[in-house]
Amino acid sequence: MPIFLLRMPRNIQFIVLLCYFSATLTGGADLLAQGNEGGSSAALENPVQYKARDSAVYNFEDKKLYLYGDAEVTHDDMSLVAGYIVYDRENAEVYAEAVLDSAGEWIEVPHFTTGDQDFEAKKMVYQIERERGIIYEAYTEHEGATLSSKVAIRDSTTNIYGLSTRYTTCTNRDHPHFHLQANRSVVVPERGVYTGPVLLHVSEVPTPLGLPFALFPNTKGRRSGVIFPEPGEAPNAGFFLKGGGYFWAINDGFTLTTTADLYSRGLFGLNTDVQYKKRYKRNGRLQWSYFLTPSPDPDQADSKPSHDIRLTWSHQMDPKARPNSSFSANVSGSTRSYNNNSLQTTNQLLEVALTSRLSYSRKFIGKPYNLSIQARHDQNLQTGRISFTLPEVTFAVSRFTPLNIISTKKNLGKTPWYKRLGFTYSLRGKASVTSFDSLLFTPQFTESIQYGIRHNASADINLPVFKHINISPRFSYQEKWYPQTSTRRFQDTVFVDIPSGEVDTLFDQVFVDTLAGFQAIRSFDFSLTANTVLTGIFNFSQSKRLRAIRHVMKPSVSYTYRPDFGQEKWGYYGEYLNTTTGNTVVYDPYSILSSIYGAAPGRGGSNLFRIAINNTFDMKVCKPSKDSTATYCGPSPRVNMPYKNLVNLPLLEQLNLDWSYNFTADSLRSSPLTVNIQTKVGQYIRIQFRNTFDPYGVDSNNRRINTLYWETSKRFFRLTNSQLSLNLDLKGKPRQKKNLPKSAGSMSEREYYLANMDAFYDFDIPWTLSARYNLNRQTGISYNPDTILFTQSLSMNGSVNITPKWKIVATTGYDFRNRDLTLTNVRVMRDLHCWSLSFNWTAYPISRQTYSIELRVLSDVLQFLKLSRQKPPGSFDDF
């Protein structure tokens, strides 16, 4: 109790204490501030608020307020909470410290917040009016990391200067597994943390690793920064620094990353990565790489350095941007030798072909038509063959029934047959070129571009017959427009001048001459299809577990007629005389345009009869169920019997047969019979089986002849090809699924994770195993019809969590033809709380064998803090 109260009468003491505690313990305004006794407290614009759980005592002599137990002092946006607080009204200053409990532990430590700053301390002094103070053993969080200082000083500009500062991303506050130690530091709000020389401590033990200074940015949104390179050594390239560069966050939706690879033997690589995203509009990524390989022998005149490039671009327009339009891009291209010269060790090394696609589509609201534009690129990295389609435009009109607008008064409730008549139309035009990558953008490349337009129109009607059979006649018309055609001429003897000045003689030469001019190719056909659905159910006894088997069969019979467009009256084929043999040779003048929309219609008419039968089999079984609401399907419900329920299980998902017969063909009228089988064994194994049976025999060169196989072997069909595919997918039961915290990453990172979850390892699944096996059996090869060839392939990948912190992932395969393993990779990961240890090993083939070991901090802020060890291909002698 203050001394001045002891000198008052007891009744006066009671009144003063009652007024004082009614104002303080209820969190009211500063009682003394209302008195305006000339202290600094009177100079504050707003009153100081305070409260305490245990007691609040004011000493009139030194003008200080003592708060005990969950004490809190607030002023404007400043808040200080602690177990013990002293408020000096004269100097507008607060002092706070933690409380030591009976167990010797510090409790109710001071917690100070003002604006965006928030930190804890063992004790502190803060001047409210000047907004500055001293903090002892300060602790605060900074962008996913923690910052602590033995002594910190906050000035009036809100900067905080620290002495003996520790910076770490480890969540173990008192004894972090690692931290960066600096003697001096300064925290500048909305800019970052700046320090002098820093030293890495592991388990509070100093290491010789350090930096002359450190900067940890604290700007809003994405931040720019330097990317530290990875050092190493390659046997054919020397020492290297890879991946060093700069990350430039231009804005929240646009970033640019530029890195370089430097090798001591002259190799050089440059990589640029641009990522952009605008919510509800678009997102994409553009990557460009350049790699320089110096000349292997500079003294040789014909030895030149190799310049390789690679370009990839992916783009996706958000469906919300334009609901009736869409645009996407997936572009990938490179020089033929890029993968080898750039020292790739990933699956990119196995690439043999690259493809690119650009696609735009537009739907017209309330209209039956739509528009699409596509561009394609295909490149073979082994042969150098490259093709472009720039572009292909498609305008399509979906099926419409123009006669449906005719009103009918008779037969109400029934649709007249003519209202079922529908029409479709489509127009496609494209430009295409096929050449080699060495001829790109040359005159020869430009001259080889081909153009074409194709029209397709059809009319069809669906007529029910005998209630269960559908009859569908259809008429199709096609017209192709080409800007050129060709003619052929034969010369038995040709004299050619060669560079040496001599004359060479060529015999029996056919020359192709291209003729410019509009050409139209017209063709049509008529088809009639009948189909129905048949269902059969075989029931078993109600006492059996198997209750029923159902068979659904969908037979389809069709007939197609197409005239013989090879006849002279159509004028689609030309002829020339081979004067050497005396034979007349028929040729297709439009074959030079076959890569556009095909050449002339096929010779020989078609009266094709086709039968297709699709079958599915499933069964209904009585299966135990944990669901208490399940229907009991036993012979009779009894007390304490397990719950059971009827479940449909597939037997054969597909059993399809397909066969056709052409009455117009002069030979080989029957097509091979194809049988497709697909089923699923349990929940994990899928089986696909395809067989091809030929009714005709073959000659000694394995060519089909017009002789039925029955006549030579007394068998109806000859097995020519079989394909078996087995897919196995197993995984352990996942642990309890956790929702992604809202604080995990930025919005764009969360959206990318949710859209590409397969690209991340799931530690909640204890193990996974996937296997793909393909077997192909082919009967007969050239000059030996009895040879049977088998082609097999096996690929496997799996992962296992040895412990909740250890995970192993492996991918491999087996080449049965070469009796050798395919590319095999092993990855081992260990979660070390705030560190991550990973071991990556390309185990096979030996020529590409490499490994890397990396220990790094699990924080984007300290991603440069890592220890790497890598062995490139061909250097496993000291593994």
Buried (B, 14 or more C-beta within 10 A) or exposed (E): EBEEEEEEEEEEBEEEEEEBEEBBBEEEBBBBBEEEEEBBBBEBEEBBBBBBBEEBBBBEEEBBBBBBBBBBBBBBEBBBBBBBBBBBBEBBBBBBBBBEEEEEEEEBBBBBBBEEBEBBBBBBBBBBBEBBBBBBBBBBEBBEBBBBBBBBBBEEEBBBBBBBBBBBBBEEEEEBBBBBBBEBBBBEEEEBBBBBEBBBBEEEEEEEEBBEEBEBBBEEEBBEBEBBBBEBBBEEBEEBBBBBBEBBBEEBBBBBBBBBBBBEEBBBBBBBBBBBBEBEEBBBBBBBBBBBBBEEEEEEEEEEEBEBEBBBBBBBBBEEBEEEEBBBBBBBBBBBBBBEBBBBBEEEBEBEEBEBBBBBBBBEEEEEBBBBBBBBBBBBBEEBBBBBBBBBBBBBBEEEBEEEEEEEEEEEEEEEEEBBBBBBBBBBBBBBBBBBBEBEEEEEBEEEEBBBBBBBBBBBBBEEEEEEEBBBBBBBBBBBBBEBBBEBEBEEEEEEEEEEEEEEEEEEEEEEEEEEEEBEBEBBBEBEBBBBEEEEEEEBEEEEEBBBBBBBBBBBBBBBBBBBBBEEEBEBBBEBEEEEEEEEEEBBBBBBBEBBBBBBBBBBBBBBBBBBBBBBBBBBBBBEBEEEEBEBBBEEEEEEEEBBBBBEEBBBBBBBBBBBBBEBBEEBBBBBBBBBBBBBEEEEBBBBBBBBBBBBBBEEEBEBBEBBBBEEEEEEBBBBBBBBBBBBEEBBEEEEEEEEEEEEBEEBEBBBBEEEEEEEEBBBBBBBBBBBBBBBBBBBEEEEBEEEEEEBBBBBBBBBBEEEEBBBBBBBBBEBEEEEBBBBBBBBBBBBEBBBBBBBBBBBEEEBBBBBBBBBBBBEBBEEBBEBEBBBBBBEEEE
